[in-house]
Amino acid sequence: MSATAVALAMPPGSEATAARTAAAHVFGTRSGLGGQAEALAAVIDAAFLAEAGWDAELLVLRPPADHPLLGRPVCRAPGCATTAPASAKICLSCQHRLARAGLGPDQVSALAPRPYPVRGPGECAVSGCAREQVSAPAGLCRAHHDQREELGISIEQFLAHPSARPLPACGPCAVAACPRQRRHPDGMYCDAHQMRLRAARCADPALDERQWQAIENAIGTGGQISLRGLPPLVIAEVLAGLQRRCRIDAVKTKEADLRAVCDDLRRQQAATVAGYPIEPGRSLAFKGLARSLATHARRALAGPETEVRGDVWDLSLFGHRGKLDFTAISQHWLRQTAKRWAADDLPKRRINPGRITSGGLALRHHIGCLARLSQSLRMRPDRGEHPAALGRADMEAFLQRLAYLHSAGQISGDARIRACREVKHVLTQARLMGLTRPGGPAAGLGEDFAIHLGDIPVKPAPGERGKDLPAQVMRQLCQQLHLLPGPEIRTAVELAIDTGRRPEEIATLAWDCLARDEDSAPVLIYDNRKAGRQKRRLPISETTASVILAQQQRVRARYPGTPAGDLKLLPADRRNPRGAKALTAFSLSFAHRTWIARLPALTTSDGTEFDKRRVILYAYRHTYAQRHADAGVPIDVLRELMDHRKLDTTRGYYIVGEARRREAVDRVAAMQFDRHGNRIWRTAQALLDSEHVRRRVGEVAVPFGVCAEPSNVKAGGQACPYRFRCAGCDHFRTDISYLPDLRAYLDDLLRNRERVLAATGLEDWARTEAMPSEEEITRIRRLIDKITGDLGQLTPAERAGIDDAVAAVRRHRTAMLGMPRVRAAITQTRPLAST
């Protein structure tokens, strides 16, 4: 039965009783709490209050010292339960005891156990007495202590004396925050507050005692936070905020900070946590706790249905992060249209529980662009308040305003294009949603008040430079991996380099992300959150697997009690008591960016300084793709490795064409040879440009060079009029990239000669025709010697550059010819493994 049905079935007057019953675990038997306080109390879990040590009658919180989020450091001395500083874990009293005994902090276990482990009032030792003891050594309440002193006997003798009769409890201390009893039935205060009152009167003879009673703090006791003296709504807000802070944020709350916030709320007589001003000069921990309690208390009773009514939305209620502010849109119709569009668009955005997604950022961009449109409409005489009066001229004014802001340098060209696109999108969706129909917020808005495709500026085409990192830069980075802050960050960066996964995919890896396939080869299991594909499998090397195994051992040693299925491979270092919360991609990017900034200058192979701003986490993904593309991995296989749906997406991650080919051709073209072995010097840029053109449209590949004979070129290399006697043809030329083919051809000629000489049963004319000529063998051998000799004159750096260029040209030539080949396995994922 629903709550409404239960309320209708209740007899008159029973609703208040039901509300008090629902709030009893928070406020005990108190009544007159108010509707919002009772509503908040209903969402507070009784199990949480029990584990937090909440006393509903005294309104005092006593969290257990070993609570993972609300606990406190306890003194290490034997028999002492006093709160101690977290660094030494020895309370001040035991530090004095150590000093008197001549012992050091490491000898604290040698101290004698404290006879009174806990400070604060305890129960009177007389059986059945409800009053509090005057002190721990006395062990008796004030009345019984005075009786014992008059009799002049010990405590043991007094407890057996006939006059040791139980007494009823004294009334509570008149200080609103104090949970202690009065010192005497006829008094008003406990002993400690009686002394405080005397000191306050001495300092201020005109003291308002009633005001002092209302705002004075409770007597500080380790492990106890008093919420007495606060309005019921504030108490409910603090407890509800504390519950969500523990269960949702999983963040540790220090006892001293929580006590200070409650004392400040009481001193200012705050009606709500959200409405109380935080004084300047407060610590960051204090401000963070107060704001967290207020935010969580508000969210406890809020939801998407209530949030859409306001002009500032808390996106956490929609599953995203941040806020969405519509106040910059001044026109009522446009603001309501924007809100209706946002409410329709938010459920379509990807949600990643507990992680930051781009949904909130995308909507903030759209609302910001609508704010620019609103600013432009305010220039009209009616300030743009009437949608039916708007037309094409108003949209042109907005487009001209964007152009002016771009020309003045106030916005970038990309921001101008995005503003046009996003305003167009919102207005189009508003019309599709029927918001311009009669009765809608934008009723009467004309069809000409729109942005067309022709109104959007053309986005400049990006340059050809790839986003991958050069091998020389990668070597320098891998040599500096030991400077990364902490093993988690280093493991994450190594995995990003080795696997090419997105930063979010690396950060959220599960502890058991390493598996083995049927051949016992290691496989990485990850979630492609961007595309919504779970449990993806990526083959990895044994080196990468060893990195994961080492991190698994560290995490298991750090969180021995957490089930393996709940652990993360890269656990967050804050708000993570069980290791079930993963490192965020933002934290990983920040640590990586800090590391890159502290590195010395990065240089390329020719000594040029490399721009560090290009070294981002996502660049490792592009480098991974380029590395495999350079190794000859087919694009369909690379698409699977990158976990893309479309080949076009994979093509955008590496460069196989003009930029790299042109650089390689520039190097190789300078080392071309004719059929006589004479080097053809290409120094003029025009010749190099013609070489690029020839490789595009006029190049015909022959087994070990290039043919320029017109009829053969026209036939695609299949109609040589000289029966492919390239070594004796002036139309033939070769370059250093064909050196392996020349050597293979020479070996083939020598083998054929030996095979023909050893053959029997051949007639002389057939033997002559089949025998390779000595002249061709000599020409090929001389050509090889000339090329090899020129290579020997190069410096090691020039030779390395030529080798890279040859590899690039040969890969392109093989792909162009469509010749089948077997890809060699990539055994090293990083250019240089660091120790």
Secondary structure, 3 states (H helix, E strand, C coil): CCHHHHHHHCCCCHHHHHHHHHCHHHHCCCCCCCHHHHHHHHHCCHHHHHHHCEECCCCEECCCCCCCCCCCCECCCCCCCCECCCCCCCCHHHHHHHHHHCCCHHHHHHCCCCCCCCCCCCECCCCCCCCEECCCCCCCEHHHHHHHHHHCCCHHHHHCCCCCCCCCCCCECCCCCCCCECCCCCCCCCHHHHHHHHHHHHHCCCCCHHHHHHHCCCCCECCEEECCCCCHHHHHHHHHHHHHHHHHHCCCCCHHHHHHHHHHHHHCCCCCCCCCCCCCCCCHHHHHHHHHHHHHHHHHCCCHHHHCCCCEEEHHHHCCCCEEECCCCCCHHHHHHHHHHHHHHHHHCCCCCCCCCCHHHHHHHHHHHHHHHHHHHCCCCCCCCCHHHCCHHHHHHHHHHHHHHHHCCCCCHHHHHHHHHHHHHHHHHHHHCCCCCCCCCCCCCCCCCCCCHHHCCCCCCCCCCCCCCCHHHHHHHHHCHHHCCCHHHHHHHHHHHHHCCCHHHHHCCECCCEEECCCCCEEEEEEECCCCEEEEEEECCHHHHHHHHHHHHHHHHHCCCCCHHHCECCECCCCCCCCCCECCHHHHHHHHHHHHHHCCCEECCCCCEECHHHCCHHHHHHHHHHHHHHCCCCHHHHHHHHCCCCHHHHHCCCCCCHHHHHHHHHHHHCCEEECCCCEECCCCHHHHHHHHHHHHHHCEEECCEEECCHHHHHCCCCCCCCCCCHHHCCCEEEEHHHHHHHHHHHHHHHHHHHHHHHCCCCCHHHHHHHCCCHHHHHHHHHHHHHHHHHHHCCCHHHHHHHHHHHHHHHHHHHHHHCCCCCCCCCCCCCCCCCC
